[in-house]
């Protein structure tokens, strides 16, 4: 009977240690999940900021300003513009 009790006590100790290890792993994984979710939120904020910055850099007024100043481009006069009619089909 004593041997059986010792065996049950050993099983109880092993199961207790397994439970503690499992709880530790669960807490560790939960902490990692929280860190990843926080990083995802930061990436979403950064993505929004980058989209805003891209929209700012790509405004028509800015592009026109760069075209005028850096590239020395200008809008052609109305008498310089020729309208070419579109063709309706592919010609052989």
VEXTORRO-821803 format. One line per 3 residues: for each residue x, y, z of N, C-alpha, C. Coordinates in steps of 0.05 Angstrom, whole numbers, plus 5000, padded with zeros to 4 digits. Example, Ala and Ser with C-alpha at 12.3 -4.5 7.8 and 13.67 -1.06 7.14 Angstrom:
# residues 2
5264/4886/5156/5246/4910/5156/5264/4934/5156 ~ 5257/4955/5142/5273/4979/5143/5258/5001/5157
END
This chain:
# residues 92
5016/4976/5000/5000/5000/5000/5017/5025/5000 ~ 5039/5024/5015/5057/5047/5017/5070/5053/4989 ~ 5077/5032/4975/5088/5035/4949/5068/5049/4929
5044/5040/4931/5023/5052/4914/5019/5081/4921 ~ 5019/5088/4946/5016/5116/4954/5040/5133/4944 ~ 5064/5122/4946/5087/5137/4935/5085/5141/4905
5075/5120/4891/5072/5122/4862/5051/5144/4856 ~ 5029/5144/4870/5009/5165/4866/5019/5192/4872 ~ 5036/5194/4893/5048/5220/4901/5067/5230/4879
5082/5211/4868/5100/5218/4845/5085/5227/4821 ~ 5063/5214/4815/5046/5222/4792/5034/5250/4798 ~ 5025/5254/4822/5014/5280/4830/5035/5302/4826
5060/5297/4835/5081/5317/4832/5087/5323/4803 ~ 5088/5302/4786/5093/5305/4757/5071/5321/4744 ~ 5046/5315/4751/5023/5330/4739/5023/5359/4749
5031/5363/4773/5033/5391/4784/5054/5407/4769 ~ 5077/5394/4764/5098/5408/4750/5090/5413/4721 ~ 5076/5394/4709/5067/5397/4681/5047/5420/4680
5029/5423/4700/5010/5444/4701/5024/5471/4703 ~ 5043/5473/4721/5058/5498/4724/5073/5505/4698 ~ 5085/5485/4685/5100/5491/4660/5080/5500/4639
5057/5487/4638/5037/5495/4618/5027/5524/4623 ~ 5022/5531/4648/5014/5558/4654/5035/5578/4647 ~ 5060/5571/4652/5083/5588/4645/5084/5593/4615
5081/5571/4600/5081/5574/4570/5058/5591/4561 ~ 5034/5587/4573/5011/5602/4565/5016/5632/4570 ~ 5026/5639/4593/5032/5667/4599/5053/5678/4581
5073/5663/4575/5094/5671/4556/5083/5677/4529 ~ 5066/5659/4519/5054/5663/4493/5035/5687/4493 ~ 5020/5691/4514/5002/5713/4516/5018/5739/4515
5041/5740/4530/5058/5764/4530/5068/5770/4502 ~ 5077/5749/4488/5086/5752/4460/5064/5762/4442 ~ 5040/5751/4446/5017/5760/4430/5011/5790/4434
5012/5799/4459/5008/5827/4465/5029/5844/4452 ~ 5054/5835/4452/5076/5850/4440/5071/5852/4409 ~ 5062/5830/4397/5058/5830/4368/5034/5848/4361
5013/5848/4378/4990/5865/4373/4998/5894/4375 ~ 5015/5901/4395/5024/5928/4398/5041/5937/4374 ~ 5058/5919/4365/5074/5925/4341/5056/5929/4316
5035/5913/4314/5016/5916/4291/5002/5943/4293 ~ 4994/5952/4317/4982/5978/4320/5001/6000/4312 ~ 5027/5997/4320/5046/6018/4312/5051/6018/4282
5051/5995/4269/5054/5994/4240/5030/6006/4226 ~ 5006/6003/4237/4983/6015/4225/4984/6046/4227 ~ 4994/6056/4250/4997/6085/4253/5018/6095/4233
5040/6081/4231/5061/6089/4213/5051/6088/4184 ~ 5036/6067/4177/5024/6065/4150/5006/6089/4144 ~ 4990/6097/4163/4973/6120/4159/4989/6145/4155
5011/6148/4170/5028/6172/4167/5041/6172/4140 ~ 5050/6148/4131/5063/6147/4105/5044/6153/4082 ~ 5019/6143/4085/4999/6149/4064/4993/6180/4064
4992/6192/4087/4987/6221/4088/5011/6236/4076 ~ 5035/6227/4082/5059/6239/4070/5059/6236/4040 ~ 5052/6212/4030/5052/6207/4002/5031/6225/3988
5008/6228/4000/4987/6246/3989/4997/6275/3988 ~ 5012/6283/4009/5022/6310/4010/5043/6314/3987 ~ 5061/6295/3984/5081/6298/3963/5070/6296/3935
5047/6283/3932/5036/6278/3905/5014/6297/3897 ~ 5011/6319/3912/4990/6338/3904/4996/6351/3877 ~ 4975/6358/3863/4979/6370/3836/4995/6396/3838
4989/6412/3858/5003/6437/3860/5033/6433/3864 ~ 5041/6414/3879/5070/6408/3884/5083/6398/3858 ~ 5069/6380/3845/5080/6369/3820/5083/6391/3799
5063/6408/3798/5065/6430/3779/5087/6450/3786 ~ 5091/6454/3812/5113/6472/3821/5140/6460/3813 ~ 5144/6434/3817/5169/6421/3810/5173/6422/3780
5151/6417/3765/5153/6418/3736/5161/6446/3726 ~ 5150/6466/3738/5157/6494/3731/5186/6501/3739 ~ 5193/6496/3764/5218/6506/3774/5242/6488/3766
5240/6463/3771/5263/6445/3767/5266/6437/3737 ~ 5243/6431/3725/5244/6420/3698/5239/6441/3676 ~ 5232/6465/3685/5227/6487/3666/5204/6480/3646
5184/6467/3656/5161/6459/3639/5140/6480/3642 ~ 5123/6483/3622/5100/6501/3624/5077/6490/3609 ~ 5053/6500/3615/5029/6491/3601/5029/6504/3574
5024/6489/3552/5025/6501/3526/5001/6520/3521 ~ 5005/6538/3503/4984/6557/3496/4961/6542/3481 ~ 4938/6553/3482/4915/6540/3469/4919/6537/3439
4932/6555/3426/4936/6552/3397/4957/6532/3390 ~ 4973/6523/3410/4994/6502/3406/4983/6474/3409 ~ 4959/6471/3420/4948/6445/3426/4933/6435/3401
4938/6410/3394/4923/6397/3372/4908/6373/3383 ~ 4882/6371/3376/4866/6349/3385/4865/6328/3363 ~ 4872/6304/3370/4873/6282/3351/4849/6265/3356
4832/6260/3336/4808/6243/3341/4816/6214/3346 ~ 4801/6202/3363/4806/6174/3369/4795/6156/3347 ~ 4809/6134/3342/4800/6115/3322/4782/6095/3336
4762/6085/3322/4743/6067/3335/4752/6038/3333 ~ 4769/6031/3315/4777/6003/3312/4806/6002/3304 ~ 4816/5977/3303/4844/5973/3296/4845/5970/3266
4863/5985/3253/4866/5984/3225/4889/5966/3217 ~ 4885/5950/3196/4907/5932/3188/4930/5945/3175
END
